[in-house]
Amino acid sequence: MTLILHTFSGAPRGWRVLLGMSFKGLTPDIRYLNYSEKDHHKPGFLKLNPRATAPTLETKTGVLRDSIAILAWLDREYPEKPLFGATPQEAGIIWQTTTECNDYLRKSTDQLLSLVFSSDGSVPAEGSAERDLQPHYHRLHHK
């Protein structure tokens, strides 16, 4: 069976899976979902994934519905060119770096997005936590 990947065009989690597949030399049948038409809430897709999320991968053994779960499955199903390291040491370093980056970026992005979406456009006060993000703020608001 061909691997069938359901994803939204341009979605980072879908890219994650596509990069993993590309690294492993796999060519899935890609089925792009249209978010504005709510393809992920249509009955046919909900039979595959009741959570209505993407990416979703159809395999010969079942359906997977999370990008990390899909990558873990790909690593076991196609062990050549491992995505998460060939040794325990490599796997530990890869996961350590991945989670540290994820934690660091999440906090920074949350702070920045919070400032962007809750701001009235004024410059944050000197010494405030928001002021620490001022260079980002000005790039986004004062082009």
N, CA, C and O atoms as CSV, one atom per row, in Angstrom:
chain,resi,resn,atom,element,x,y,z
A,1,MET,N,N,0.831,-1.189,0.000
A,1,MET,CA,C,0.000,0.000,0.000
A,1,MET,C,C,0.871,1.246,0.000
A,1,MET,O,O,1.890,1.313,0.688
A,2,THR,N,N,0.461,2.207,-0.766
A,2,THR,CA,C,1.123,3.501,-0.776
A,2,THR,C,C,0.797,4.236,0.517
A,2,THR,O,O,-0.315,4.134,1.035
A,3,LEU,N,N,1.754,4.962,1.026
A,3,LEU,CA,C,1.506,5.808,2.182
A,3,LEU,C,C,0.700,7.023,1.712
A,3,LEU,O,O,1.076,7.691,0.749
A,4,ILE,N,N,-0.401,7.299,2.395
A,4,ILE,CA,C,-1.243,8.435,2.040
A,4,ILE,C,C,-1.170,9.446,3.181
A,4,ILE,O,O,-1.554,9.155,4.314
A,5,LEU,N,N,-0.674,10.628,2.861
A,5,LEU,CA,C,-0.527,11.681,3.856
A,5,LEU,C,C,-1.563,12.769,3.603
A,5,LEU,O,O,-1.610,13.363,2.525
A,6,HIS,N,N,-2.387,13.019,4.608
A,6,HIS,CA,C,-3.371,14.101,4.566
A,6,HIS,C,C,-2.774,15.260,5.365
A,6,HIS,O,O,-2.395,15.094,6.524
A,7,THR,N,N,-2.694,16.417,4.744
A,7,THR,CA,C,-2.103,17.575,5.412
A,7,THR,C,C,-2.649,18.861,4.820
A,7,THR,O,O,-3.302,18.850,3.777
A,8,PHE,N,N,-2.378,19.961,5.488
A,8,PHE,CA,C,-2.711,21.277,4.968
A,8,PHE,C,C,-1.476,21.826,4.270
A,8,PHE,O,O,-0.363,21.684,4.777
A,9,SER,N,N,-1.657,22.434,3.141
A,9,SER,CA,C,-0.538,23.030,2.420
A,9,SER,C,C,0.118,24.092,3.293
A,9,SER,O,O,-0.553,24.990,3.803
A,10,GLY,N,N,1.428,23.986,3.460
A,10,GLY,CA,C,2.176,24.985,4.225
A,10,GLY,C,C,2.183,24.800,5.726
A,10,GLY,O,O,2.797,25.595,6.437
A,11,ALA,N,N,1.516,23.770,6.229
A,11,ALA,CA,C,1.464,23.561,7.680
A,11,ALA,C,C,2.786,23.001,8.193
A,11,ALA,O,O,3.296,22.026,7.641
A,12,PRO,N,N,3.357,23.610,9.251
A,12,PRO,CA,C,4.657,23.159,9.765
A,12,PRO,C,C,4.688,21.683,10.174
A,12,PRO,O,O,5.687,21.007,9.928
A,13,ARG,N,N,3.633,21.174,10.784
A,13,ARG,CA,C,3.646,19.767,11.203
A,13,ARG,C,C,3.620,18.834,9.995
A,13,ARG,O,O,4.224,17.762,10.017
A,14,GLY,N,N,2.927,19.243,8.957
A,14,GLY,CA,C,2.955,18.476,7.710
A,14,GLY,C,C,4.338,18.508,7.074
A,14,GLY,O,O,4.824,17.497,6.568
A,15,TRP,N,N,4.969,19.687,7.103
A,15,TRP,CA,C,6.336,19.799,6.584
A,15,TRP,C,C,7.260,18.861,7.335
A,15,TRP,O,O,8.122,18.216,6.738
A,16,ARG,N,N,7.079,18.786,8.651
A,16,ARG,CA,C,7.922,17.920,9.485
A,16,ARG,C,C,7.866,16.491,8.951
A,16,ARG,O,O,8.900,15.841,8.791
A,17,VAL,N,N,6.665,16.009,8.677
A,17,VAL,CA,C,6.490,14.642,8.172
A,17,VAL,C,C,7.070,14.516,6.764
A,17,VAL,O,O,7.766,13.547,6.461
A,18,LEU,N,N,6.787,15.484,5.917
A,18,LEU,CA,C,7.310,15.431,4.545
A,18,LEU,C,C,8.832,15.446,4.523
A,18,LEU,O,O,9.440,14.756,3.705
A,19,LEU,N,N,9.457,16.221,5.406
A,19,LEU,CA,C,10.926,16.229,5.473
A,19,LEU,C,C,11.464,14.872,5.919
A,19,LEU,O,O,12.448,14.374,5.373
A,20,GLY,N,N,10.804,14.278,6.921
A,20,GLY,CA,C,11.217,12.951,7.370
A,20,GLY,C,C,11.087,11.918,6.263
A,20,GLY,O,O,11.970,11.078,6.084
A,21,MET,N,N,10.001,11.977,5.530
A,21,MET,CA,C,9.787,11.038,4.420
A,21,MET,C,C,10.812,11.254,3.316
A,21,MET,O,O,11.347,10.299,2.752
A,22,SER,N,N,11.076,12.515,3.017
A,22,SER,CA,C,12.062,12.833,1.990
A,22,SER,C,C,13.439,12.321,2.392
A,22,SER,O,O,14.150,11.737,1.575
A,23,PHE,N,N,13.817,12.539,3.653
A,23,PHE,CA,C,15.096,12.064,4.169
A,23,PHE,C,C,15.213,10.555,3.997
A,23,PHE,O,O,16.294,10.045,3.705
A,24,LYS,N,N,14.108,9.841,4.176
A,24,LYS,CA,C,14.099,8.385,4.058
A,24,LYS,C,C,13.877,7.907,2.619
A,24,LYS,O,O,13.870,6.704,2.361
A,25,GLY,N,N,13.696,8.841,1.685
A,25,GLY,CA,C,13.521,8.479,0.283
A,25,GLY,C,C,12.120,7.967,-0.036
A,25,GLY,O,O,11.937,7.244,-1.015
A,26,LEU,N,N,11.130,8.333,0.775
A,26,LEU,CA,C,9.759,7.882,0.563
A,26,LEU,C,C,8.967,8.941,-0.200
A,26,LEU,O,O,9.178,10.141,-0.020
A,27,THR,N,N,8.065,8.487,-1.041
A,27,THR,CA,C,7.207,9.391,-1.799
A,27,THR,C,C,5.756,9.043,-1.499
A,27,THR,O,O,5.199,8.125,-2.102
A,28,PRO,N,N,5.142,9.771,-0.570
A,28,PRO,CA,C,3.751,9.480,-0.225
A,28,PRO,C,C,2.776,10.042,-1.264
A,28,PRO,O,O,3.128,10.910,-2.063
A,29,ASP,N,N,1.577,9.540,-1.233
A,29,ASP,CA,C,0.476,10.137,-1.970
A,29,ASP,C,C,-0.040,11.248,-1.053
A,29,ASP,O,O,-0.616,10.965,-0.003
A,30,ILE,N,N,0.162,12.496,-1.441
A,30,ILE,CA,C,-0.201,13.626,-0.587
A,30,ILE,C,C,-1.602,14.098,-0.957
A,30,ILE,O,O,-1.896,14.378,-2.120
A,31,ARG,N,N,-2.450,14.179,0.047
A,31,ARG,CA,C,-3.810,14.679,-0.132
A,31,ARG,C,C,-3.930,15.967,0.680
A,31,ARG,O,O,-4.023,15.944,1.907
A,32,TYR,N,N,-3.926,17.076,-0.029
A,32,TYR,CA,C,-4.003,18.362,0.663
A,32,TYR,C,C,-5.443,18.668,1.069
A,32,TYR,O,O,-6.371,18.575,0.266
A,33,LEU,N,N,-5.596,19.030,2.323
A,33,LEU,CA,C,-6.886,19.422,2.871
A,33,LEU,C,C,-7.047,20.932,2.724
A,33,LEU,O,O,-6.076,21.678,2.855
A,34,ASN,N,N,-8.255,21.376,2.454
A,34,ASN,CA,C,-8.531,22.800,2.354
A,34,ASN,C,C,-9.128,23.254,3.676
A,34,ASN,O,O,-10.249,22.888,4.030
A,35,TYR,N,N,-8.364,24.053,4.393
A,35,TYR,CA,C,-8.798,24.495,5.721
A,35,TYR,C,C,-10.050,25.369,5.643
A,35,TYR,O,O,-10.971,25.208,6.444
A,36,SER,N,N,-10.088,26.284,4.689
A,36,SER,CA,C,-11.228,27.208,4.601
A,36,SER,C,C,-12.519,26.480,4.227
A,36,SER,O,O,-13.611,26.955,4.539
A,37,GLU,N,N,-12.401,25.331,3.562
A,37,GLU,CA,C,-13.587,24.531,3.240
A,37,GLU,C,C,-13.850,23.454,4.296
A,37,GLU,O,O,-14.750,22.626,4.154
A,38,LYS,N,N,-13.038,23.489,5.362
A,38,LYS,CA,C,-13.178,22.564,6.495
A,38,LYS,C,C,-13.156,21.089,6.062
A,38,LYS,O,O,-13.941,20.271,6.544
A,39,ASP,N,N,-12.236,20.777,5.143
A,39,ASP,CA,C,-12.092,19.386,4.699
A,39,ASP,C,C,-11.838,18.437,5.862
A,39,ASP,O,O,-12.267,17.283,5.834
A,40,HIS,N,N,-11.139,18.924,6.883
A,40,HIS,CA,C,-10.799,18.086,8.034
A,40,HIS,C,C,-12.010,17.779,8.915
A,40,HIS,O,O,-11.904,16.961,9.829
A,41,HIS,N,N,-13.149,18.410,8.665
A,41,HIS,CA,C,-14.372,18.137,9.424
A,41,HIS,C,C,-15.412,17.385,8.589
A,41,HIS,O,O,-16.525,17.142,9.055
A,42,LYS,N,N,-15.055,17.023,7.378
A,42,LYS,CA,C,-15.990,16.299,6.516
A,42,LYS,C,C,-16.031,14.823,6.920
A,42,LYS,O,O,-15.028,14.281,7.386
A,43,PRO,N,N,-17.177,14.175,6.743
A,43,PRO,CA,C,-17.357,12.790,7.208
A,43,PRO,C,C,-16.277,11.816,6.740
A,43,PRO,O,O,-15.832,10.977,7.523
A,44,GLY,N,N,-15.849,11.909,5.484
A,44,GLY,CA,C,-14.825,10.990,4.986
A,44,GLY,C,C,-13.523,11.092,5.750
A,44,GLY,O,O,-12.899,10.078,6.063
A,45,PHE,N,N,-13.110,12.315,6.052
A,45,PHE,CA,C,-11.873,12.493,6.804
A,45,PHE,C,C,-12.062,12.129,8.267
A,45,PHE,O,O,-11.164,11.552,8.881
A,46,LEU,N,N,-13.220,12.458,8.833
A,46,LEU,CA,C,-13.471,12.137,10.244
A,46,LEU,C,C,-13.481,10.627,10.493
A,46,LEU,O,O,-13.216,10.191,11.613
A,47,LYS,N,N,-13.783,9.823,9.467
A,47,LYS,CA,C,-13.680,8.357,9.616
A,47,LYS,C,C,-12.222,7.950,9.818
A,47,LYS,O,O,-11.928,7.013,10.561
A,48,LEU,N,N,-11.314,8.659,9.154
A,48,LEU,CA,C,-9.876,8.390,9.317
A,48,LEU,C,C,-9.364,8.945,10.637
A,48,LEU,O,O,-8.599,8.296,11.350
A,49,ASN,N,N,-9.801,10.153,10.943
A,49,ASN,CA,C,-9.265,10.854,12.108
A,49,ASN,C,C,-10.382,11.622,12.814
A,49,ASN,O,O,-10.681,12.759,12.448
A,50,PRO,N,N,-10.990,11.015,13.809
A,50,PRO,CA,C,-12.079,11.673,14.528
A,50,PRO,C,C,-11.661,12.965,15.235
A,50,PRO,O,O,-12.513,13.778,15.593
A,51,ARG,N,N,-10.374,13.156,15.433
A,51,ARG,CA,C,-9.885,14.399,16.059
A,51,ARG,C,C,-9.855,15.553,15.067
A,51,ARG,O,O,-9.698,16.705,15.472
A,52,ALA,N,N,-10.001,15.268,13.777
A,52,ALA,CA,C,-10.021,16.304,12.725
A,52,ALA,C,C,-8.731,17.105,12.681
A,52,ALA,O,O,-8.761,18.322,12.501
A,53,THR,N,N,-7.598,16.431,12.845
A,53,THR,CA,C,-6.304,17.105,12.832
A,53,THR,C,C,-5.446,16.590,11.687
A,53,THR,O,O,-5.686,15.509,11.149
A,54,ALA,N,N,-4.460,17.368,11.330
A,54,ALA,CA,C,-3.513,16.971,10.295
A,54,ALA,C,C,-2.117,17.357,10.778
A,54,ALA,O,O,-1.953,18.343,11.497
A,55,PRO,N,N,-1.125,16.584,10.385
A,55,PRO,CA,C,-1.157,15.543,9.373
A,55,PRO,C,C,-1.753,14.238,9.896
A,55,PRO,O,O,-1.744,13.948,11.093
A,56,THR,N,N,-2.260,13.481,8.958
A,56,THR,CA,C,-2.778,12.145,9.221
A,56,THR,C,C,-2.197,11.236,8.149
A,56,THR,O,O,-2.229,11.560,6.962
A,57,LEU,N,N,-1.664,10.094,8.576
A,57,LEU,CA,C,-1.032,9.172,7.640
A,57,LEU,C,C,-1.776,7.846,7.614
A,57,LEU,O,O,-1.997,7.221,8.651
A,58,GLU,N,N,-2.161,7.426,6.410
A,58,GLU,CA,C,-2.744,6.100,6.214
A,58,GLU,C,C,-1.602,5.155,5.829
A,58,GLU,O,O,-0.836,5.432,4.907
A,59,THR,N,N,-1.503,4.041,6.547
A,59,THR,CA,C,-0.473,3.036,6.271
A,59,THR,C,C,-1.154,1.693,6.039
A,59,THR,O,O,-2.372,1.577,6.175
A,60,LYS,N,N,-0.371,0.684,5.690
A,60,LYS,CA,C,-0.953,-0.643,5.492
A,60,LYS,C,C,-1.460,-1.251,6.799
A,60,LYS,O,O,-2.268,-2.180,6.785
A,61,THR,N,N,-0.986,-0.728,7.915
A,61,THR,CA,C,-1.387,-1.285,9.212
A,61,THR,C,C,-2.371,-0.422,9.986
A,61,THR,O,O,-2.875,-0.852,11.024
A,62,GLY,N,N,-2.660,0.790,9.505
A,62,GLY,CA,C,-3.593,1.643,10.224
A,62,GLY,C,C,-3.394,3.114,9.905
A,62,GLY,O,O,-2.780,3.477,8.902
A,63,VAL,N,N,-3.928,3.948,10.780
A,63,VAL,CA,C,-3.883,5.397,10.591
A,63,VAL,C,C,-3.171,6.031,11.785
A,63,VAL,O,O,-3.424,5.683,12.938
A,64,LEU,N,N,-2.281,6.963,11.481
A,64,LEU,CA,C,-1.579,7.732,12.516
A,64,LEU,C,C,-1.939,9.195,12.352
A,64,LEU,O,O,-2.075,9.681,11.229
A,65,ARG,N,N,-2.098,9.917,13.488
A,65,ARG,CA,C,-2.625,11.263,13.391
A,65,ARG,C,C,-1.823,12.334,14.126
A,65,ARG,O,O,-2.401,13.344,14.525
A,66,ASP,N,N,-0.572,12.162,14.312
A,66,ASP,CA,C,0.266,13.172,14.947
A,66,ASP,C,C,1.632,13.130,14.281
A,66,ASP,O,O,2.154,12.051,14.004
A,67,SER,N,N,2.218,14.301,14.021
A,67,SER,CA,C,3.474,14.327,13.269
A,67,SER,C,C,4.604,13.566,13.961
A,67,SER,O,O,5.362,12.858,13.296
A,68,ILE,N,N,4.730,13.696,15.265
A,68,ILE,CA,C,5.800,12.983,15.973
A,68,ILE,C,C,5.528,11.477,15.962
A,68,ILE,O,O,6.450,10.683,15.776
A,69,ALA,N,N,4.274,11.082,16.160
A,69,ALA,CA,C,3.920,9.662,16.092
A,69,ALA,C,C,4.218,9.105,14.697
A,69,ALA,O,O,4.712,7.986,14.557
A,70,ILE,N,N,3.913,9.897,13.677
A,70,ILE,CA,C,4.187,9.466,12.296
A,70,ILE,C,C,5.686,9.286,12.088
A,70,ILE,O,O,6.117,8.293,11.502
A,71,LEU,N,N,6.484,10.240,12.566
A,71,LEU,CA,C,7.939,10.120,12.409
A,71,LEU,C,C,8.483,8.913,13.167
A,71,LEU,O,O,9.369,8.219,12.669
A,72,ALA,N,N,7.962,8.657,14.364
A,72,ALA,CA,C,8.405,7.479,15.131
A,72,ALA,C,C,8.050,6.205,14.375
A,72,ALA,O,O,8.859,5.280,14.305
A,73,TRP,N,N,6.853,6.151,13.810
A,73,TRP,CA,C,6.439,4.982,13.027
A,73,TRP,C,C,7.346,4.808,11.805
A,73,TRP,O,O,7.795,3.701,11.510
A,74,LEU,N,N,7.611,5.917,11.098
A,74,LEU,CA,C,8.484,5.853,9.924
A,74,LEU,C,C,9.861,5.317,10.285
A,74,LEU,O,O,10.448,4.542,9.529
A,75,ASP,N,N,10.378,5.729,11.443
A,75,ASP,CA,C,11.703,5.273,11.868
A,75,ASP,C,C,11.728,3.775,12.123
A,75,ASP,O,O,12.741,3.121,11.873
A,76,ARG,N,N,10.625,3.223,12.617
A,76,ARG,CA,C,10.564,1.780,12.873
A,76,ARG,C,C,10.244,0.984,11.598
A,76,ARG,O,O,10.801,-0.089,11.365
A,77,GLU,N,N,9.352,1.525,10.796
A,77,GLU,CA,C,8.938,0.830,9.568
A,77,GLU,C,C,10.027,0.856,8.496
A,77,GLU,O,O,10.175,-0.091,7.724
A,78,TYR,N,N,10.783,1.949,8.459
A,78,TYR,CA,C,11.859,2.136,7.475
A,78,TYR,C,C,13.129,2.503,8.235
A,78,TYR,O,O,13.514,3.672,8.265
A,79,PRO,N,N,13.785,1.518,8.850
A,79,PRO,CA,C,14.903,1.809,9.761
A,79,PRO,C,C,16.172,2.340,9.082
A,79,PRO,O,O,17.059,2.861,9.758
A,80,GLU,N,N,16.263,2.215,7.767
A,80,GLU,CA,C,17.425,2.783,7.090
A,80,GLU,C,C,17.384,4.302,7.278
A,80,GLU,O,O,16.309,4.902,7.283
A,81,LYS,N,N,18.535,4.909,7.429
A,81,LYS,CA,C,18.643,6.358,7.642
A,81,LYS,C,C,17.752,6.802,8.808
A,81,LYS,O,O,16.757,7.495,8.595
A,82,PRO,N,N,18.096,6.412,10.019
A,82,PRO,CA,C,17.261,6.760,11.169
A,82,PRO,C,C,17.142,8.272,11.382
A,82,PRO,O,O,18.113,9.018,11.260
A,83,LEU,N,N,15.938,8.685,11.700
A,83,LEU,CA,C,15.669,10.100,11.962
A,83,LEU,C,C,16.114,10.516,13.357
A,83,LEU,O,O,16.507,11.662,13.576
A,84,PHE,N,N,16.051,9.582,14.296
A,84,PHE,CA,C,16.299,9.910,15.704
A,84,PHE,C,C,17.558,9.242,16.253
A,84,PHE,O,O,17.645,8.958,17.448
A,85,GLY,N,N,18.519,8.996,15.388
A,85,GLY,CA,C,19.790,8.438,15.823
A,85,GLY,C,C,19.837,6.922,15.732
A,85,GLY,O,O,18.817,6.240,15.835
A,86,ALA,N,N,21.051,6.412,15.536
A,86,ALA,CA,C,21.258,4.967,15.413
A,86,ALA,C,C,21.688,4.339,16.730
A,86,ALA,O,O,21.593,3.123,16.898
A,87,THR,N,N,22.160,5.155,17.663
A,87,THR,CA,C,22.620,4.643,18.952
A,87,THR,C,C,21.853,5.342,20.069
A,87,THR,O,O,21.246,6.389,19.844
A,88,PRO,N,N,21.875,4.768,21.274
A,88,PRO,CA,C,21.228,5.448,22.400
A,88,PRO,C,C,21.792,6.857,22.630
A,88,PRO,O,O,21.039,7.782,22.934
A,89,GLN,N,N,23.098,7.020,22.488
A,89,GLN,CA,C,23.727,8.330,22.673
A,89,GLN,C,C,23.211,9.334,21.646
A,89,GLN,O,O,22.853,10.458,21.999
A,90,GLU,N,N,23.172,8.932,20.379
A,90,GLU,CA,C,22.662,9.824,19.335
A,90,GLU,C,C,21.204,10.199,19.593
A,90,GLU,O,O,20.830,11.367,19.494
A,91,ALA,N,N,20.385,9.202,19.924
A,91,ALA,CA,C,18.965,9.461,20.186
A,91,ALA,C,C,18.804,10.429,21.355
A,91,ALA,O,O,17.986,11.346,21.293
A,92,GLY,N,N,19.577,10.230,22.413
A,92,GLY,CA,C,19.507,11.122,23.567
A,92,GLY,C,C,19.857,12.553,23.212
A,92,GLY,O,O,19.171,13.488,23.625
A,93,ILE,N,N,20.921,12.725,22.447
A,93,ILE,CA,C,21.353,14.067,22.048
A,93,ILE,C,C,20.304,14.718,21.135
A,93,ILE,O,O,19.984,15.895,21.299
A,94,ILE,N,N,19.779,13.960,20.187
A,94,ILE,CA,C,18.764,14.491,19.273
A,94,ILE,C,C,17.525,14.935,20.047
A,94,ILE,O,O,17.029,16.042,19.840
A,95,TRP,N,N,17.021,14.072,20.942
A,95,TRP,CA,C,15.814,14.430,21.694
A,95,TRP,C,C,16.070,15.552,22.692
A,95,TRP,O,O,15.207,16.405,22.899
A,96,GLN,N,N,17.234,15.558,23.306
A,96,GLN,CA,C,17.578,16.635,24.238
A,96,GLN,C,C,17.584,17.971,23.510
A,96,GLN,O,O,16.980,18.936,23.979
A,97,THR,N,N,18.256,18.035,22.377
A,97,THR,CA,C,18.330,19.268,21.597
A,97,THR,C,C,16.948,19.687,21.099
A,97,THR,O,O,16.591,20.864,21.144
A,98,THR,N,N,16.183,18.717,20.629
A,98,THR,CA,C,14.838,19.000,20.117
A,98,THR,C,C,13.948,19.586,21.199
A,98,THR,O,O,13.289,20.600,20.971
A,99,THR,N,N,13.917,18.969,22.367
A,99,THR,CA,C,13.032,19.459,23.423
A,99,THR,C,C,13.514,20.791,23.992
A,99,THR,O,O,12.699,21.649,24.331
A,100,GLU,N,N,14.828,20.971,24.099
A,100,GLU,CA,C,15.339,22.257,24.575
A,100,GLU,C,C,14.969,23.377,23.612
A,100,GLU,O,O,14.526,24.444,24.037
A,101,CYS,N,N,15.150,23.138,22.324
A,101,CYS,CA,C,14.781,24.154,21.321
A,101,CYS,C,C,13.283,24.421,21.355
A,101,CYS,O,O,12.855,25.574,21.297
A,102,ASN,N,N,12.492,23.370,21.448
A,102,ASN,CA,C,11.038,23.519,21.490
A,102,ASN,C,C,10.622,24.359,22.699
A,102,ASN,O,O,9.806,25.272,22.572
A,103,ASP,N,N,11.176,24.051,23.861
A,103,ASP,CA,C,10.829,24.795,25.067
A,103,ASP,C,C,11.255,26.258,24.964
A,103,ASP,O,O,10.499,27.161,25.319
A,104,TYR,N,N,12.452,26.475,24.483
A,104,TYR,CA,C,12.971,27.842,24.359
A,104,TYR,C,C,12.149,28.634,23.345
A,104,TYR,O,O,11.744,29.764,23.619
A,105,LEU,N,N,11.906,28.051,22.188
A,105,LEU,CA,C,11.169,28.762,21.152
A,105,LEU,C,C,9.714,29.001,21.544
A,105,LEU,O,O,9.154,30.049,21.224
A,106,ARG,N,N,9.097,28.042,22.233
A,106,ARG,CA,C,7.698,28.211,22.642
A,106,ARG,C,C,7.557,29.428,23.560
A,106,ARG,O,O,6.664,30.253,23.369
A,107,LYS,N,N,8.431,29.533,24.545
A,107,LYS,CA,C,8.354,30.660,25.483
A,107,LYS,C,C,8.551,31.982,24.748
A,107,LYS,O,O,7.804,32.937,24.963
A,108,SER,N,N,9.549,32.033,23.890
A,108,SER,CA,C,9.831,33.266,23.151
A,108,SER,C,C,8.697,33.615,22.199
A,108,SER,O,O,8.288,34.774,22.119
A,109,THR,N,N,8.195,32.641,21.489
A,109,THR,CA,C,7.104,32.917,20.538
A,109,THR,C,C,5.841,33.312,21.263
A,109,THR,O,O,5.131,34.217,20.825
A,110,ASP,N,N,5.545,32.644,22.376
A,110,ASP,CA,C,4.363,33.008,23.152
A,110,ASP,C,C,4.451,34.456,23.633
A,110,ASP,O,O,3.468,35.194,23.571
A,111,GLN,N,N,5.631,34.861,24.114
A,111,GLN,CA,C,5.810,36.238,24.578
A,111,GLN,C,C,5.613,37.224,23.430
A,111,GLN,O,O,4.913,38.226,23.572
A,112,LEU,N,N,6.231,36.932,22.306
A,112,LEU,CA,C,6.147,37.830,21.167
A,112,LEU,C,C,4.718,37.910,20.637
A,112,LEU,O,O,4.200,39.004,20.413
A,113,LEU,N,N,4.087,36.772,20.440
A,113,LEU,CA,C,2.724,36.777,19.906
A,113,LEU,C,C,1.741,37.420,20.872
A,113,LEU,O,O,0.806,38.102,20.453
A,114,SER,N,N,1.953,37.202,22.162
A,114,SER,CA,C,1.106,37.839,23.156
A,114,SER,C,C,1.207,39.355,23.038
A,114,SER,O,O,0.192,40.050,23.085
A,115,LEU,N,N,2.407,39.864,22.887
A,115,LEU,CA,C,2.626,41.303,22.741
A,115,LEU,C,C,1.988,41.809,21.447
A,115,LEU,O,O,1.320,42.843,21.449
A,116,VAL,N,N,2.189,41.096,20.358
A,116,VAL,CA,C,1.661,41.528,19.069
A,116,VAL,C,C,0.140,41.567,19.072
A,116,VAL,O,O,-0.459,42.547,18.628
A,117,PHE,N,N,-0.490,40.504,19.571
A,117,PHE,CA,C,-1.945,40.413,19.481
A,117,PHE,C,C,-2.693,41.156,20.583
A,117,PHE,O,O,-3.891,41.406,20.446
A,118,SER,N,N,-2.025,41.506,21.652
A,118,SER,CA,C,-2.720,42.219,22.720
A,118,SER,C,C,-2.292,43.685,22.812
A,118,SER,O,O,-2.731,44.403,23.711
A,119,SER,N,N,-1.456,44.121,21.907
A,119,SER,CA,C,-0.917,45.480,21.971
A,119,SER,C,C,-1.876,46.498,21.348
A,119,SER,O,O,-2.631,46.194,20.425
A,120,ASP,N,N,-1.815,47.705,21.883
A,120,ASP,CA,C,-2.585,48.800,21.304
A,120,ASP,C,C,-1.723,49.642,20.357
A,120,ASP,O,O,-2.173,50.666,19.841
A,121,GLY,N,N,-0.489,49.203,20.135
A,121,GLY,CA,C,0.398,49.913,19.228
A,121,GLY,C,C,1.354,50.871,19.912
A,121,GLY,O,O,2.213,51.458,19.255
A,122,SER,N,N,1.220,51.041,21.229
A,122,SER,CA,C,2.111,51.958,21.939
A,122,SER,C,C,3.425,51.259,22.278
A,122,SER,O,O,3.496,50.031,22.335
A,123,VAL,N,N,4.455,52.058,22.499
A,123,VAL,CA,C,5.769,51.522,22.855
A,123,VAL,C,C,5.738,51.104,24.319
A,123,VAL,O,O,5.285,51.878,25.162
A,124,PRO,N,N,6.208,49.897,24.645
A,124,PRO,CA,C,6.211,49.444,26.039
A,124,PRO,C,C,7.049,50.363,26.929
A,124,PRO,O,O,8.020,50.967,26.474
A,125,ALA,N,N,6.663,50.459,28.196
A,125,ALA,CA,C,7.355,51.317,29.163
A,125,ALA,C,C,8.776,50.827,29.431
A,125,ALA,O,O,9.045,49.626,29.406
A,126,GLU,N,N,9.673,51.766,29.687
A,126,GLU,CA,C,11.064,51.447,30.014
A,126,GLU,C,C,11.085,50.527,31.231
A,126,GLU,O,O,10.405,50.793,32.222
A,127,GLY,N,N,11.863,49.447,31.161
A,127,GLY,CA,C,12.007,48.514,32.270
A,127,GLY,C,C,10.932,47.445,32.343
A,127,GLY,O,O,11.017,46.554,33.189
A,128,SER,N,N,9.924,47.504,31.483
A,128,SER,CA,C,8.863,46.490,31.522
A,128,SER,C,C,9.303,45.233,30.785
A,128,SER,O,O,10.210,45.267,29.954
A,129,ALA,N,N,8.644,44.123,31.102
A,129,ALA,CA,C,8.952,42.856,30.433
A,129,ALA,C,C,8.707,42.983,28.936
A,129,ALA,O,O,9.446,42.413,28.134
A,130,GLU,N,N,7.671,43.731,28.554
A,130,GLU,CA,C,7.359,43.922,27.144
A,130,GLU,C,C,8.474,44.667,26.416
A,130,GLU,O,O,8.702,44.458,25.225
A,131,ARG,N,N,9.163,45.537,27.149
A,131,ARG,CA,C,10.244,46.331,26.550
A,131,ARG,C,C,11.368,45.421,26.068
A,131,ARG,O,O,12.051,45.744,25.096
A,132,ASP,N,N,11.570,44.268,26.750
A,132,ASP,CA,C,12.608,43.322,26.339
A,132,ASP,C,C,12.360,42.822,24.925
A,132,ASP,O,O,13.299,42.420,24.238
A,133,LEU,N,N,11.114,42.840,24.485
A,133,LEU,CA,C,10.764,42.380,23.144
A,133,LEU,C,C,10.672,43.527,22.147
A,133,LEU,O,O,10.262,43.325,21.004
A,134,GLN,N,N,11.052,44.731,22.572
A,134,GLN,CA,C,10.878,45.916,21.748
A,134,GLN,C,C,11.477,45.787,20.348
A,134,GLN,O,O,10.811,46.191,19.395
A,135,PRO,N,N,12.687,45.251,20.154
A,135,PRO,CA,C,13.204,45.153,18.780
A,135,PRO,C,C,12.266,44.348,17.879
A,135,PRO,O,O,12.049,44.717,16.725
A,136,HIS,N,N,11.702,43.240,18.403
A,136,HIS,CA,C,10.771,42.438,17.617
A,136,HIS,C,C,9.495,43.233,17.362
A,136,HIS,O,O,8.951,43.215,16.258
A,137,TYR,N,N,9.033,43.917,18.378
A,137,TYR,CA,C,7.807,44.697,18.308
A,137,TYR,C,C,7.906,45.754,17.208
A,137,TYR,O,O,6.988,45.914,16.404
A,138,HIS,N,N,9.024,46.468,17.183
A,138,HIS,CA,C,9.177,47.523,16.190
A,138,HIS,C,C,9.288,46.966,14.778
A,138,HIS,O,O,8.768,47.573,13.842
A,139,ARG,N,N,9.940,45.847,14.603
A,139,ARG,CA,C,10.010,45.251,13.267
A,139,ARG,C,C,8.623,44.871,12.767
A,139,ARG,O,O,8.335,44.998,11.577
A,140,LEU,N,N,7.761,44.404,13.670
A,140,LEU,CA,C,6.441,43.963,13.268
A,140,LEU,C,C,5.459,45.107,13.082
A,140,LEU,O,O,4.601,45.040,12.201
A,141,HIS,N,N,5.563,46.153,13.886
A,141,HIS,CA,C,4.556,47.206,13.877
A,141,HIS,C,C,4.966,48.494,13.154
A,141,HIS,O,O,4.111,49.316,12.824
A,142,HIS,N,N,6.230,48.669,12.914
A,142,HIS,CA,C,6.669,49.957,12.361
A,142,HIS,C,C,7.493,49.739,11.097
A,142,HIS,O,O,8.679,50.064,11.044
A,143,LYS,N,N,6.843,49.186,10.094
A,143,LYS,CA,C,7.549,48.935,8.823
A,143,LYS,C,C,7.410,50.114,7.898
A,143,LYS,O,O,7.935,50.090,6.785
